[in-house]
Amino acid sequence: MIKSLVTPCEGLKVPIAKIGGSKQLKSKGLRMELTITQPDDWHLHLREGDLLKAIVPHSASHFGRAIVMPNLKPPITTTAAAVVYRDSILKALPSDSNFTPLMTLYLTDTTSPDEIKLAKRSGVVFAVKLYPAGATTNSQDGVTDLFGKCLPVLEEMAEQNMPLLVHGEVTDPNVDIFDREKVFIDTVLQPLIQRLPRLKVVMEHITTMDAVKFVESCKEGSVAATVTPQHLLLNRNAIFQGGLQPHNYCLPVLKRETHRQAIVSAVTSGSKRFFLGTDSAPHEKSKKESVCGCAGIYNAPVALSLYAKVFEEMGALDKLEAFTSINGPDFYGLPRNTSKIKLNKTSWKVPEAFSFSFGDIIPMFAGNTLEWQPSLI
């Protein structure tokens, strides 16, 4: 029997799929559970201040490590700033948490090769993030001239084996918003890889079959991609069906169903080129439901349940661990986690909202029932 999920605003329904097989899936009477290596989140927004303190426990309860995005105000552009931000994250963690933040630098037109050397030596910074100026939240300080002003930095990154994480969209207003990822691949990413074949690149939160084909065409271990729960589960109808759905609005924007299917197929194929990156991006409800709503979906509390649902639907639960827990650290050259996490096949209800002193945050699929519940062992 197929069940449904309904978004915070009535109208959108998403099918929950049938159970697939897995070598790691155990049945205890009517209870089923899946044990995997503890996952990492390779694309996470933790914000700062009171918002950081409020949300970081949601990620720390499931993930061992996370690549933390640097698009704060002001952005994290230096190693010194990354160290300070890391300290604030560690202070906000629950006392019994072993969660490790992996820091990134925000690439600008004025970033220097010496800063990359310093970042590599620090042992704190693990990547550099490219935001084309104006592409997404707090990207106004992003890059305007990648092949001119940033080329020496990119060459140093290749020398230092420091990955470049790309928000893969052009910002030309003449390019349709649904085509910006494809145009970025053709005009920026493909030329970049040809010019600097030794540069490791992660194409973040891919949304199109064009991105899937591009990543699969590159040398394994040199170009990879992270994938979010929303881009695996939702297509662009989710933004408009039953009225405007602000809590389903993110950047890159959701795409056609054919693109969603291509991403699902790639992720569940067992390919080493794709790994977990939630792009969990909290905004207060008042800022999402406004005349100019913020882009971003807060999925940290439900991400693992939703990834498990996708792999279950495809009969690929035996490949879930590689996507969540192995491909990411292997690409970054980091050790895999030794701790385990258990996913129980048991229904649980997503809170309607997380309420804090500064306002409510609406999670992905708020108020709906999910069928996999994670817990650390």
C-alpha angles and dihedrals in degrees: 000000000000118000127195141225122216122204123231089268110055121252113057120095126186121192120240108215137228123268118276129199129267136173088222095050113105129189121214104183103297092343122094129189138181122207119200140161109280108272129232127216110229095190120037138153113211099167116198145265119019092350091056091050091049100050108030093082089062092061095036092056092064111018129066096204139002138198101233119214118235101212098117127133102287097021124239100256101152137052090239091057091047090055091051092048091048090053090053091052092050091050091052094054123102111265093248096048124119093188113142121205114213108205131220137195125232108236116227136172088261101047109127132218088237089061089056091052090050091048092052093049092049095071086214103082116067105171146004122238124221115207113176103226110272096009099121146337113341093354096128090108092051131119122300100172112031099168095040114037097020102044096094089051092050090050090052091048090055089050092050094043089239111156122233113221112203133202090212105214134102116227100211104135089216091065115086110248091236091055100047096098094052092047090049090054092049099042105029116013100043093049090045093054091046092051097043108026092167093059113106111224133189115197101211126221096351116206109178143060085238089065091047091052092046095051091046090051093057128083110279111251094026102069125028138159139222121218129204129216091242095056090049095048108030137053127197093276086073090072095056111020112116091003133320109323106203094178089062093054115108139144124276082043120235114271140209122305091252089061092048091052092050091053093047091051092049095047095047095043094085093248114158091217096079130063144164120290115154099191082208103186119181123206128169114260091244090058094048095046097050140104088271104027121201121248115241142089121224105219105145095109094050105027099103092046090052095046089051089051092054094049091045090053090054094046088244106117088128087066097047095090093056091052096045103034116013114035094056100053091040091055093047092045093241129134118265117249116266096204122088136223128205125218112200120201095231132124119251133169123240111229116255088232143340107242121208134168091262096047146290127303117203114215125214111279091009114196095013132117120249126193106216122062120190126212133170117248 
